[in-house]
Amino acid sequence: MSAISGIDIALWDLKARRMGVPIYRLLGGKVRNKVQVYAWIGGDRPKDIEVAAKARIAQGLKCIKMNATEDVNWLDSPSVLDSTVERLKTVKSLGLDAGLDFHGRLHKSMAKQLAKALEPHRPLFIEEPLLVEHPEALKQLSSLTTIPIAFGERLYTRWDCKPFLEQGIVDVLQPDIAHAGGISETKKIAIMAEAYDVAIAPHCPLGPIALAASIQVAFSTPNFVIQEMSLGMHYNVEAGEEDLNTYLVDQTVFDIEDGYVKAPTGVGLGIEINEEVVRRISKETGHWQCKEFYGPDGSIREW
């Protein structure tokens, strides 16, 4: 689906450029003038939250997302969840809203406890509180909490999404345009979600093409609520690698103002890629390796 997504996005860009319009004009037209965005703080093992949150405020953001926990055992000490609550309280005291990404790291016994502990502090949403491979457990959890439940990055078509919509399990659907069939399928997912009164908040911890494509969909989608962006993403920063704007000719396209990114003025995707930079970096880049997490007993904890 990633290959199909790339081809689909390219074809929409070519078509819109040929017609001299932004892609959102071909998707039904613009329903908003700007798109609310959020970025990450804290990394895989959340730390220095107050400093990171203040830096995001200085960038113009009003909302952030952070990992809920480090890797956690199937059944762990309840005390491992205490720091999550404290971090959320810290971020909210600074005036930010926050989504908490469980990342599928928690299993049912711990996810239920954490959702209940977080509820009084009103996170914007909890993301992937359990993996989508466990729909029965997700349904049970959704009946136990009033916090909006978000997921969708591991669902690749509207048919993958449909059972969760029909059963009322998901409140905020998060398709990833780079592996959910591109613009065509993501727009269909959004239309289907609207029929079930479910919001769309696209998953996109990726580069400028995926973000630009997501934003084009957002401008034409009534039930869109917020867009993830990879500006200062922890796994790039920690590795000293390129950031979101590195590959752009105009690096102001995704500038944030009062928590929002304005509608791009260019045709097609609304961005221009610096191909010379892409070619240079491609010669220096090695293979990306998935991270692995291990418990104190040496067992692997995947997410």
Backbone bond lengths (Angstrom), bond angles and torsions (degrees), N, CA, C in turn:
res aa  C-N    CA-C-N  psi(-1)  N-CA   C-N-CA  omega(-1)  CA-C   N-CA-C  phi
1 M - - - 1.460 - - 1.536 111.75 -
2 S 1.315 117.73 -26.83 1.470 119.62 177.89 1.518 110.95 -64.57
3 A 1.335 116.48 -41.40 1.465 120.02 178.36 1.524 110.75 -64.60
4 I 1.331 116.64 -44.76 1.463 121.09 177.84 1.531 110.10 -60.47
5 S 1.328 116.40 -41.18 1.463 120.86 -179.72 1.524 111.09 -60.89
6 G 1.326 116.65 -45.74 1.458 120.24 -179.44 1.523 112.08 -61.23
7 I 1.334 116.11 -43.66 1.466 120.22 178.88 1.522 110.58 -64.56
8 D 1.323 116.61 -43.61 1.465 121.29 -179.37 1.530 111.22 -60.70
9 I 1.325 116.79 -46.73 1.470 120.39 179.83 1.528 110.45 -61.53
10 A 1.334 116.67 -42.03 1.466 120.60 179.84 1.529 111.23 -62.40
11 L 1.329 117.11 -41.81 1.464 120.57 -178.79 1.527 111.75 -66.56
12 W 1.330 117.23 -40.51 1.465 119.87 175.94 1.531 110.57 -62.30
13 D 1.325 116.65 -41.21 1.469 120.81 179.26 1.532 110.71 -62.77
14 L 1.333 116.82 -46.28 1.463 121.20 -179.82 1.532 111.37 -62.30
15 K 1.320 116.32 -44.06 1.469 120.90 -179.23 1.529 110.67 -62.25
16 A 1.346 116.23 -47.99 1.462 119.95 -177.74 1.525 111.36 -66.58
17 R 1.328 117.57 -37.42 1.466 120.58 177.00 1.523 110.47 -64.04
18 R 1.323 116.06 -41.18 1.463 119.92 179.47 1.529 110.85 -61.81
19 M 1.331 116.12 -34.63 1.463 120.77 -179.31 1.526 112.64 -88.81
20 G 1.350 116.37 -9.72 1.456 120.98 177.55 1.512 114.76 74.49
21 V 1.371 116.75 32.50 1.468 120.56 -177.90 1.528 109.58 -135.23
22 P 1.347 117.87 159.48 1.465 119.98 170.14 1.526 110.14 -67.18
23 I 1.316 117.20 155.22 1.474 120.65 -178.81 1.522 111.51 -60.08
24 Y 1.333 117.73 -35.37 1.465 118.23 -176.92 1.523 112.30 -60.41
25 R 1.331 117.53 -24.07 1.465 120.19 176.51 1.527 111.22 -66.12
26 L 1.334 116.67 -27.23 1.466 121.19 179.53 1.526 112.09 -88.69
27 L 1.325 116.70 -6.61 1.468 121.67 -178.01 1.527 112.19 -104.18
28 G 1.333 116.28 11.95 1.460 119.52 178.93 1.508 114.06 117.03
29 G 1.343 116.33 -7.14 1.457 119.24 178.54 1.511 113.42 98.95
30 K 1.321 115.18 167.58 1.463 122.59 -174.15 1.525 110.99 -82.00
31 V 1.333 116.81 130.46 1.462 121.61 177.03 1.528 111.97 -110.73
32 R 1.337 117.91 0.71 1.465 122.57 176.74 1.521 108.28 -153.51
33 N 1.324 116.08 164.77 1.466 121.04 -177.85 1.522 113.50 -101.93
34 K 1.338 115.89 -15.04 1.458 119.89 179.59 1.518 109.00 -153.90
35 V 1.322 115.92 161.85 1.456 122.40 -174.12 1.527 109.44 -120.69
36 Q 1.331 116.81 125.26 1.465 119.67 175.73 1.523 109.81 -71.71
37 V 1.333 116.29 140.76 1.463 121.11 -176.21 1.532 110.27 -131.89
38 Y 1.335 114.40 161.71 1.461 120.25 170.82 1.517 109.05 -140.56
39 A 1.337 115.41 160.10 1.461 121.67 176.06 1.522 108.58 -135.11
40 W 1.325 115.17 171.69 1.466 122.12 -172.84 1.525 112.97 -88.72
41 I 1.323 115.48 153.24 1.462 122.23 165.07 1.523 108.14 -137.48
42 G 1.325 116.30 154.82 1.463 120.88 168.13 1.505 117.55 97.51
43 G 1.326 119.13 -29.13 1.458 121.33 178.61 1.515 113.87 75.79
44 D 1.347 115.78 -170.28 1.458 121.27 -177.44 1.521 112.23 -67.11
45 R 1.322 116.07 -32.71 1.466 120.61 175.20 1.525 106.62 -119.47
46 P 1.324 116.55 91.60 1.462 121.23 -166.66 1.525 113.56 -54.13
47 K 1.343 114.42 131.86 1.460 121.05 -178.98 1.523 109.30 -156.68
48 D 1.330 116.26 165.65 1.462 122.95 178.13 1.532 111.70 47.87
49 I 1.308 116.18 43.68 1.453 121.30 -172.18 1.525 112.29 -64.79
50 E 1.323 118.17 -43.56 1.459 119.87 -176.81 1.522 111.47 -63.59
51 V 1.331 116.49 -44.03 1.472 120.86 178.93 1.527 110.34 -62.56
52 A 1.341 116.20 -45.81 1.469 120.66 -178.72 1.523 111.22 -65.44
53 A 1.330 116.83 -39.24 1.461 120.52 -179.98 1.527 111.04 -65.16
54 K 1.309 117.32 -41.30 1.470 120.57 178.99 1.533 110.62 -65.22
55 A 1.328 116.76 -34.80 1.463 119.77 177.33 1.522 111.34 -65.83
56 R 1.326 117.02 -37.32 1.467 120.49 177.26 1.531 110.94 -68.80
57 I 1.306 117.29 -37.14 1.467 120.63 176.42 1.524 109.54 -61.07
58 A 1.348 116.20 -41.53 1.462 120.78 179.18 1.529 111.78 -63.84
59 Q 1.345 117.23 -25.77 1.465 121.17 177.53 1.521 112.63 -81.45
60 G 1.322 116.50 -6.02 1.455 120.25 178.05 1.511 114.97 101.55
61 L 1.329 117.79 5.95 1.459 120.82 -177.50 1.531 111.65 -81.78
62 K 1.325 114.90 148.84 1.457 122.54 176.04 1.524 111.37 -113.73
63 C 1.320 116.87 -9.30 1.464 121.77 -176.86 1.510 109.04 -143.74
64 I 1.321 116.58 143.70 1.470 122.06 177.33 1.529 109.30 -133.52
65 K 1.318 114.61 171.25 1.465 120.54 171.42 1.509 108.33 -132.53
66 M 1.310 116.97 147.30 1.462 120.90 176.10 1.517 109.28 -145.28
67 N 1.322 115.32 154.21 1.449 119.97 174.28 1.523 109.25 -62.93
68 A 1.311 115.23 137.81 1.465 119.07 -178.20 1.523 111.33 -68.45
69 T 1.329 116.27 -43.05 1.470 120.26 -174.89 1.522 110.10 -144.85
70 E 1.295 114.85 169.86 1.454 120.57 162.08 1.534 106.89 -74.78
71 D 1.334 116.66 -175.59 1.462 119.01 175.81 1.536 108.99 -63.22
72 V 1.323 115.00 138.50 1.461 122.11 -173.87 1.527 109.22 -129.56
73 N 1.329 116.49 146.83 1.460 120.86 -179.41 1.537 110.54 -74.00
74 W 1.333 116.38 165.16 1.471 120.72 178.44 1.531 110.47 -53.63
75 L 1.317 116.34 -42.66 1.467 122.55 170.77 1.511 106.31 -132.71
76 D 1.326 116.11 121.25 1.462 120.70 -174.30 1.517 109.02 -130.33
77 S 1.324 115.64 173.07 1.454 119.33 176.12 1.520 109.74 -63.22
78 P 1.325 118.49 132.04 1.466 119.84 177.65 1.524 113.07 -56.01
79 S 1.327 117.03 -22.23 1.462 120.39 -178.21 1.524 112.76 -65.75
80 V 1.356 118.30 -20.10 1.463 119.79 -179.32 1.530 110.79 -69.12
81 L 1.339 116.61 -13.75 1.457 120.74 -178.69 1.525 112.53 -92.75
82 D 1.330 117.48 -11.46 1.459 120.55 -174.56 1.531 112.41 -62.09
83 S 1.320 116.55 -40.72 1.466 119.70 -176.20 1.531 111.20 -66.35
84 T 1.326 117.67 -28.71 1.461 121.05 178.62 1.523 110.36 -62.26
85 V 1.303 115.67 -46.44 1.463 120.98 179.18 1.531 110.66 -62.02
86 E 1.326 116.40 -43.30 1.464 120.46 -179.08 1.523 111.31 -65.07
87 R 1.333 117.50 -38.67 1.463 120.41 178.34 1.525 111.26 -64.94
88 L 1.312 116.39 -41.49 1.459 119.42 178.20 1.523 110.49 -62.77
89 K 1.310 117.16 -42.95 1.460 120.92 178.40 1.531 111.24 -61.58
90 T 1.319 116.60 -39.97 1.468 121.16 179.37 1.520 111.20 -62.62
91 V 1.337 115.60 -47.80 1.468 120.67 -178.22 1.522 110.89 -63.37
92 K 1.312 117.27 -43.26 1.464 120.49 -178.29 1.527 111.17 -68.88
93 S 1.324 117.34 -30.77 1.465 119.93 178.49 1.520 111.76 -66.37
94 L 1.345 116.54 -20.72 1.466 121.66 177.77 1.521 112.22 -87.81
95 G 1.331 116.59 -3.05 1.451 120.67 177.55 1.506 115.46 95.99
96 L 1.331 117.67 10.79 1.458 122.35 179.44 1.524 110.99 -98.58
97 D 1.325 116.16 144.55 1.453 120.21 164.29 1.529 107.78 -86.40
98 A 1.348 116.30 155.94 1.463 118.95 -174.41 1.518 111.51 -144.24
99 G 1.316 115.33 132.35 1.453 121.33 166.40 1.512 108.89 -95.02
100 L 1.315 116.96 144.62 1.465 121.66 -179.48 1.522 108.92 -115.94
101 D 1.315 116.21 121.15 1.462 122.16 -176.73 1.526 109.30 -97.17
102 F 1.340 116.46 109.67 1.463 120.20 176.47 1.523 110.09 -73.76
103 H 1.339 117.41 -20.61 1.471 124.01 175.08 1.525 113.55 58.50
104 G 1.329 117.18 19.25 1.451 118.97 -176.53 1.518 113.12 68.77
105 R 1.329 116.72 11.40 1.469 119.78 -179.36 1.531 111.78 -75.26
106 L 1.332 115.26 -23.41 1.456 119.48 -176.66 1.523 110.30 -98.83
107 H 1.302 115.52 141.87 1.453 120.89 172.53 1.529 108.13 -96.77
108 K 1.331 116.02 171.76 1.462 121.23 -166.86 1.521 113.62 -52.98
109 S 1.312 117.03 -43.19 1.468 119.68 -174.76 1.522 112.17 -62.58
110 M 1.340 117.25 -33.90 1.462 120.80 -179.79 1.525 111.61 -89.20
111 A 1.322 117.29 -35.12 1.467 120.74 -178.85 1.519 111.26 -62.78
112 K 1.342 117.02 -39.74 1.458 120.91 178.92 1.532 110.90 -61.66
113 Q 1.325 116.02 -42.37 1.460 120.37 -179.80 1.531 111.26 -65.56
114 L 1.347 115.69 -43.04 1.460 118.79 -176.17 1.526 111.35 -69.50
115 A 1.323 117.48 -40.57 1.460 119.96 178.33 1.524 110.75 -58.80
116 K 1.326 117.00 -42.83 1.470 121.02 -179.88 1.529 111.14 -65.97
117 A 1.349 116.53 -39.92 1.468 120.24 -179.34 1.528 111.50 -67.89
118 L 1.329 116.75 -32.62 1.468 120.94 -177.58 1.526 112.91 -80.66
119 E 1.310 116.78 -24.58 1.462 120.98 -169.91 1.528 113.69 -53.97
120 P 1.328 120.36 -43.93 1.476 119.06 -179.06 1.530 113.11 -63.91
121 H 1.333 117.43 -19.20 1.462 121.25 -174.68 1.528 112.89 -100.19
122 R 1.313 117.42 0.72 1.453 125.61 165.65 1.534 114.42 54.02
123 P 1.326 117.19 65.43 1.457 118.19 170.03 1.524 110.57 -65.87
124 L 1.336 115.68 158.53 1.460 119.95 179.44 1.521 110.25 -62.25
125 F 1.326 116.86 -41.55 1.459 123.49 175.18 1.517 108.57 -165.34
126 I 1.324 116.52 163.03 1.461 121.22 166.85 1.529 106.88 -112.15
127 E 1.321 115.24 128.62 1.459 121.31 -173.47 1.524 110.92 -103.58
128 E 1.314 115.52 136.08 1.461 122.48 -178.98 1.532 111.51 42.25
129 P 1.348 116.90 55.97 1.465 118.28 177.65 1.521 111.39 -58.66
130 L 1.339 115.91 -29.77 1.456 123.17 171.01 1.530 106.75 -141.30
131 L 1.306 116.84 158.55 1.456 120.21 179.76 1.531 110.30 -69.36
132 V 1.340 116.03 150.98 1.463 120.26 -178.65 1.527 112.12 -68.47
133 E 1.324 117.52 -11.09 1.466 120.05 174.12 1.524 112.21 -68.32
134 H 1.346 116.77 -8.75 1.463 121.41 -177.82 1.532 110.15 -121.25
135 P 1.334 118.16 65.74 1.474 120.13 -175.84 1.519 113.32 -63.09
136 E 1.341 117.39 -34.09 1.463 119.22 -179.68 1.526 110.89 -64.89
137 A 1.334 116.42 -41.45 1.463 120.59 178.86 1.528 110.79 -68.90
138 L 1.338 117.09 -37.82 1.459 120.43 176.26 1.527 111.34 -62.21
139 K 1.316 115.95 -40.59 1.463 119.66 179.18 1.528 110.50 -64.15
140 Q 1.316 116.16 -41.43 1.466 119.85 178.07 1.524 110.37 -62.14
141 L 1.330 116.41 -45.68 1.462 120.40 -178.83 1.525 111.15 -63.88
142 S 1.330 117.29 -39.20 1.464 120.38 -178.34 1.523 111.70 -63.40
143 S 1.329 116.65 -25.37 1.467 120.03 178.68 1.526 112.22 -83.98
144 L 1.337 116.72 -8.95 1.462 120.94 -175.89 1.520 113.38 -100.68
145 T 1.354 117.74 -11.48 1.460 119.59 -174.96 1.525 110.87 -134.97
146 T 1.338 115.10 151.59 1.463 120.66 173.61 1.526 111.95 -95.13
147 I 1.333 117.34 -5.33 1.467 119.99 177.74 1.528 109.20 -68.04
148 P 1.332 118.89 132.70 1.455 120.01 176.67 1.540 111.49 -58.41
149 I 1.320 115.92 133.69 1.462 121.95 179.70 1.519 109.43 -100.37
150 A 1.331 115.21 128.15 1.460 121.78 -177.36 1.519 110.17 -120.66
151 F 1.320 116.40 139.74 1.459 121.98 169.39 1.522 108.80 -169.90
152 G 1.322 116.46 174.87 1.458 119.80 178.14 1.506 115.47 148.11
153 E 1.344 117.95 -13.39 1.464 119.09 -178.33 1.529 112.51 -65.80
154 R 1.330 117.63 -20.60 1.474 120.94 179.40 1.529 111.81 -101.02
155 L 1.319 116.25 13.85 1.468 121.90 175.14 1.523 107.75 -111.90
156 Y 1.323 117.77 130.73 1.462 119.91 -166.03 1.524 115.01 -111.23
157 T 1.324 118.23 -10.00 1.462 121.15 176.85 1.523 108.42 -143.72
158 R 1.345 115.13 168.85 1.466 118.56 176.80 1.518 111.17 -64.72
159 W 1.337 116.97 -26.04 1.469 120.13 179.28 1.527 110.51 -73.34
160 D 1.338 117.79 -30.09 1.464 120.30 172.00 1.526 110.45 -65.65
161 C 1.325 116.17 -37.84 1.469 121.55 -176.75 1.528 112.88 -75.77
162 K 1.325 116.38 -30.93 1.469 121.02 -169.13 1.526 114.13 -54.68
163 P 1.351 120.65 -46.70 1.474 118.66 -178.21 1.528 113.39 -60.39
164 F 1.324 117.56 -35.63 1.462 120.66 -179.99 1.530 110.67 -70.48
165 L 1.330 116.38 -35.31 1.462 120.48 176.19 1.523 110.73 -68.35
166 E 1.319 116.65 -45.66 1.467 120.92 -178.20 1.523 112.06 -61.78
167 Q 1.337 116.72 -34.63 1.462 120.03 -177.36 1.526 113.00 -90.46
168 G 1.326 117.13 0.65 1.458 120.50 177.72 1.511 113.93 68.07
169 I 1.334 117.37 29.53 1.463 121.11 -175.05 1.523 111.85 -83.59
170 V 1.336 117.85 -33.04 1.452 121.91 -172.51 1.526 110.59 -109.88
171 D 1.339 115.86 139.47 1.465 122.08 177.06 1.522 112.00 -103.26
172 V 1.340 116.22 -32.94 1.461 122.56 -178.56 1.522 107.78 -131.05
173 L 1.322 116.93 111.94 1.461 121.58 -177.46 1.530 109.35 -91.28
174 Q 1.341 116.63 135.83 1.463 121.92 -172.23 1.533 111.95 -124.86
175 P 1.324 118.55 66.33 1.458 119.20 176.94 1.528 110.79 -66.15
176 D 1.329 116.10 146.21 1.464 121.53 176.32 1.522 108.40 -104.29
177 I 1.311 116.95 114.53 1.454 122.12 -172.47 1.524 113.01 -62.44
178 A 1.342 116.65 -21.58 1.457 120.75 -177.57 1.519 113.47 -82.75
179 H 1.328 117.93 -11.47 1.465 118.41 175.30 1.528 113.24 -141.80
180 A 1.342 115.93 14.69 1.467 119.89 175.77 1.523 110.47 -114.88
181 G 1.316 116.56 40.31 1.458 119.76 174.91 1.504 115.53 82.99
182 G 1.342 117.59 12.51 1.448 120.63 176.45 1.521 113.34 75.85
183 I 1.320 115.35 -155.37 1.463 121.70 -176.97 1.521 111.08 -66.11
184 S 1.326 117.55 -41.42 1.469 121.19 -175.44 1.522 111.49 -59.36
185 E 1.332 117.39 -52.87 1.464 120.54 -176.17 1.524 111.43 -73.45
186 T 1.337 117.46 -35.89 1.464 120.02 179.15 1.520 110.96 -62.68
187 K 1.327 116.94 -40.29 1.462 120.33 177.60 1.527 110.49 -64.47
188 K 1.324 117.71 -39.15 1.467 120.78 178.01 1.535 111.05 -66.02
189 I 1.328 116.02 -38.88 1.467 119.88 176.49 1.524 110.14 -61.09
190 A 1.344 116.62 -42.64 1.462 121.08 -179.44 1.526 111.50 -63.56
191 I 1.332 116.50 -41.36 1.467 120.40 179.01 1.525 110.18 -64.65
192 M 1.333 116.55 -42.81 1.464 119.98 178.59 1.529 110.71 -63.49
193 A 1.329 116.84 -42.55 1.461 120.51 -179.50 1.520 111.56 -62.41
194 E 1.332 116.92 -38.29 1.466 120.37 179.79 1.525 111.03 -60.57
195 A 1.320 116.39 -35.23 1.465 120.15 179.50 1.525 111.77 -64.76
196 Y 1.345 117.39 -22.09 1.464 121.95 179.10 1.534 111.94 -105.39
197 D 1.348 116.32 12.95 1.468 122.07 178.53 1.527 111.57 61.42
198 V 1.324 116.28 38.00 1.466 122.79 -179.38 1.528 109.05 -111.19
199 A 1.325 115.84 136.29 1.460 121.85 -179.57 1.526 111.36 -79.34
200 I 1.344 115.41 159.72 1.454 122.54 176.99 1.526 109.04 -116.91
201 A 1.332 116.35 128.53 1.464 122.37 177.33 1.532 107.54 -139.37
202 P 1.329 118.30 83.62 1.471 121.35 -168.72 1.524 114.59 -55.80
203 H 1.328 114.21 136.70 1.455 123.62 174.20 1.525 108.06 -76.47
204 C 1.344 117.76 129.59 1.465 118.42 -179.74 1.527 111.72 -163.13
205 P 1.341 118.35 72.58 1.462 120.44 174.65 1.533 110.16 -87.74
206 L 1.338 116.32 40.66 1.464 122.26 -168.27 1.525 110.46 -120.92
207 G 1.336 115.60 -163.47 1.449 121.38 -173.88 1.512 114.31 -85.45
208 P 1.344 117.07 -170.86 1.461 121.47 -169.92 1.519 114.94 -68.61
209 I 1.345 118.95 -30.26 1.465 119.89 -179.40 1.529 110.19 -67.87
210 A 1.325 116.71 -47.23 1.465 120.35 178.74 1.523 111.04 -62.32
211 L 1.324 116.73 -40.80 1.467 119.66 179.98 1.525 110.42 -66.61
212 A 1.335 117.20 -44.13 1.464 120.03 179.60 1.524 111.21 -61.39
213 A 1.340 116.80 -40.87 1.466 120.64 178.33 1.523 110.77 -64.15
214 S 1.327 116.93 -42.73 1.468 120.93 178.56 1.530 110.78 -61.70
215 I 1.318 116.43 -41.37 1.462 120.72 -178.73 1.523 110.93 -66.55
216 Q 1.331 117.50 -36.64 1.455 119.80 176.97 1.525 111.15 -61.68
217 V 1.334 116.37 -40.87 1.461 120.18 175.65 1.532 110.39 -65.34
218 A 1.327 116.39 -41.72 1.463 120.81 -178.02 1.519 112.13 -58.74
219 F 1.325 117.49 -39.43 1.459 120.26 -177.32 1.523 112.99 -67.89
220 S 1.325 116.61 -18.87 1.468 119.28 -178.63 1.522 113.08 -110.98
221 T 1.342 117.50 12.54 1.464 121.61 -172.26 1.521 111.39 -119.93
222 P 1.330 118.84 110.78 1.472 121.40 -176.37 1.529 113.78 -59.17
223 N 1.348 118.05 -37.13 1.460 120.05 -175.22 1.527 113.52 -91.84
224 F 1.329 117.26 12.59 1.464 120.85 171.61 1.528 109.40 -67.90
225 V 1.358 116.65 142.12 1.469 119.50 179.50 1.527 113.92 -124.17
226 I 1.335 118.74 -41.69 1.460 120.38 -176.35 1.524 108.99 -161.45
227 Q 1.351 115.96 150.04 1.456 122.23 -175.21 1.525 111.32 -118.72
228 E 1.322 116.44 127.41 1.459 121.20 172.49 1.527 109.68 -72.05
229 M 1.347 116.91 141.73 1.459 120.49 173.43 1.526 109.36 -137.62
230 S 1.337 115.72 152.84 1.471 120.64 -171.08 1.521 113.12 -95.86
231 L 1.326 118.47 15.09 1.457 121.45 179.64 1.529 110.05 -55.98
232 G 1.339 117.18 119.53 1.463 121.23 -179.06 1.507 113.99 66.21
233 M 1.341 117.52 28.12 1.464 121.88 -178.03 1.527 110.09 -57.63
234 H 1.323 116.45 136.20 1.461 120.18 -169.69 1.520 114.17 -60.61
235 Y 1.343 117.71 -38.20 1.458 116.68 -175.78 1.527 112.21 -76.68
236 N 1.344 117.82 -13.73 1.465 119.98 169.38 1.524 110.68 -83.71
237 V 1.322 115.70 -45.53 1.457 120.82 -178.08 1.524 110.86 -62.05
238 E 1.338 116.43 -44.90 1.462 120.71 -178.14 1.524 111.72 -62.89
239 A 1.336 116.52 -32.02 1.462 120.52 -179.40 1.523 112.22 -91.11
240 G 1.340 116.72 -1.32 1.455 120.05 -178.16 1.516 112.70 67.11
241 E 1.341 116.40 28.76 1.455 120.62 -175.46 1.527 111.78 -95.92
242 E 1.336 115.47 -176.85 1.448 122.42 -175.66 1.529 110.77 -67.22
243 D 1.329 114.72 151.54 1.450 120.17 179.98 1.532 109.80 -105.39
244 L 1.311 117.42 -178.69 1.456 123.98 -175.43 1.520 113.08 -52.26
245 N 1.330 117.18 -43.25 1.467 121.12 -172.52 1.525 114.43 -89.33
246 T 1.322 117.62 -2.90 1.463 121.01 -174.93 1.521 112.80 -55.73
247 Y 1.331 116.08 -37.94 1.467 120.33 -171.75 1.536 113.16 -91.27
248 L 1.323 118.37 2.30 1.457 121.26 -174.01 1.520 112.34 -93.80
249 V 1.334 116.22 141.52 1.462 120.73 172.31 1.524 108.88 -70.12
250 D 1.325 117.44 -50.36 1.459 122.65 175.07 1.521 107.91 -100.37
251 Q 1.317 116.48 106.62 1.458 120.76 -174.45 1.522 112.92 -88.13
252 T 1.324 116.94 13.62 1.472 120.78 176.94 1.527 112.04 -103.39
253 V 1.328 117.59 -1.32 1.470 120.82 -174.61 1.517 111.91 -57.19
254 F 1.338 116.92 -40.35 1.460 120.90 -176.22 1.533 112.20 -101.57
255 D 1.324 117.25 25.30 1.464 119.72 177.86 1.527 110.58 -58.67
256 I 1.332 115.22 139.87 1.468 121.64 -176.78 1.525 109.67 -101.00
257 E 1.321 116.11 132.29 1.457 122.01 176.77 1.517 109.10 -133.86
258 D 1.328 114.90 113.79 1.468 121.10 178.46 1.535 111.61 55.61
259 G 1.349 115.45 37.51 1.458 120.73 175.77 1.513 115.23 88.42
260 Y 1.337 117.34 2.58 1.458 121.27 -175.22 1.527 112.20 -126.92
261 V 1.333 115.72 155.60 1.456 123.69 168.50 1.525 107.71 -111.54
262 K 1.323 116.20 130.83 1.465 120.49 -178.16 1.526 111.02 -74.87
263 A 1.318 115.16 162.80 1.458 121.03 178.13 1.520 110.13 -61.90
264 P 1.343 118.58 131.05 1.463 120.14 176.58 1.526 110.48 -64.23
265 T 1.326 115.69 145.14 1.462 120.02 -177.30 1.525 112.65 -95.19
266 G 1.335 117.15 -13.74 1.456 120.23 -177.57 1.519 112.94 -79.11
267 V 1.324 116.14 167.56 1.464 121.08 178.37 1.523 110.15 -80.96
268 G 1.324 116.24 167.73 1.465 120.95 179.48 1.512 110.64 62.37
269 L 1.309 116.88 -130.94 1.463 121.98 178.49 1.519 112.69 -68.90
270 G 1.328 117.04 -18.95 1.460 120.53 179.20 1.507 114.07 87.54
271 I 1.335 117.26 10.57 1.459 121.80 178.47 1.526 109.52 -132.77
272 E 1.338 115.22 160.14 1.461 122.14 172.84 1.524 108.05 -124.55
273 I 1.318 116.66 125.90 1.465 121.90 -178.60 1.528 109.93 -89.49
274 N 1.322 116.39 135.22 1.466 122.34 174.96 1.527 107.80 -80.49
275 E 1.312 116.18 95.74 1.472 120.97 -173.62 1.524 112.25 -65.92
276 E 1.319 117.57 -29.84 1.465 120.25 177.90 1.522 110.68 -63.02
277 V 1.327 116.66 -41.35 1.466 121.08 178.07 1.528 110.41 -65.58
278 V 1.334 117.14 -41.75 1.465 120.99 179.10 1.527 110.22 -59.58
279 R 1.337 116.95 -46.88 1.467 120.22 -178.46 1.531 111.21 -64.15
280 R 1.335 116.60 -40.55 1.465 119.68 -179.79 1.520 111.30 -64.00
281 I 1.326 116.55 -46.83 1.463 120.23 -176.31 1.529 110.95 -69.42
282 S 1.339 117.02 -33.95 1.472 119.78 -179.21 1.522 112.17 -62.16
283 K 1.329 116.58 -27.62 1.471 120.09 179.73 1.525 111.95 -76.52
284 E 1.326 116.17 -19.07 1.472 120.75 -175.00 1.521 113.23 -104.03
285 T 1.338 117.04 -8.89 1.463 121.20 -170.35 1.519 111.52 -93.25
286 G 1.337 116.16 131.33 1.462 121.30 177.24 1.513 111.59 -92.27
287 H 1.323 116.07 -171.25 1.456 121.38 179.88 1.526 109.96 -75.68
288 W 1.328 114.96 138.74 1.458 120.05 177.31 1.517 109.72 -83.13
289 Q 1.324 116.67 134.16 1.454 122.23 -179.42 1.528 110.55 -112.04
290 C 1.332 116.22 133.63 1.462 119.98 174.38 1.526 109.78 -64.07
291 K 1.322 115.93 141.34 1.456 120.07 177.23 1.525 109.75 -75.85
292 E 1.321 115.08 149.20 1.458 120.91 175.68 1.520 108.66 -123.30
293 F 1.334 115.11 140.95 1.446 120.91 -178.95 1.526 109.02 -120.18
294 Y 1.326 115.98 138.33 1.468 121.16 -176.44 1.523 110.09 -125.29
295 G 1.325 116.19 140.47 1.449 122.07 176.40 1.522 111.54 -80.60
296 P 1.332 118.14 172.51 1.467 121.60 -178.62 1.526 113.29 -63.07
297 D 1.352 116.86 -19.29 1.460 119.62 178.28 1.532 112.00 -90.80
298 G 1.346 115.98 4.31 1.470 119.85 179.77 1.513 114.46 88.14
299 S 1.327 118.23 -3.47 1.459 120.94 179.02 1.526 110.49 -74.75
300 I 1.338 116.40 145.94 1.455 120.44 179.56 1.531 110.37 -81.50
301 R 1.312 114.26 136.86 1.464 120.86 177.93 1.523 107.25 -119.41
302 E 1.303 116.12 103.92 1.459 120.24 -177.96 1.511 109.93 -95.25
303 W 1.346 115.09 159.70 1.468 119.34 177.06 1.516 108.44 -146.46
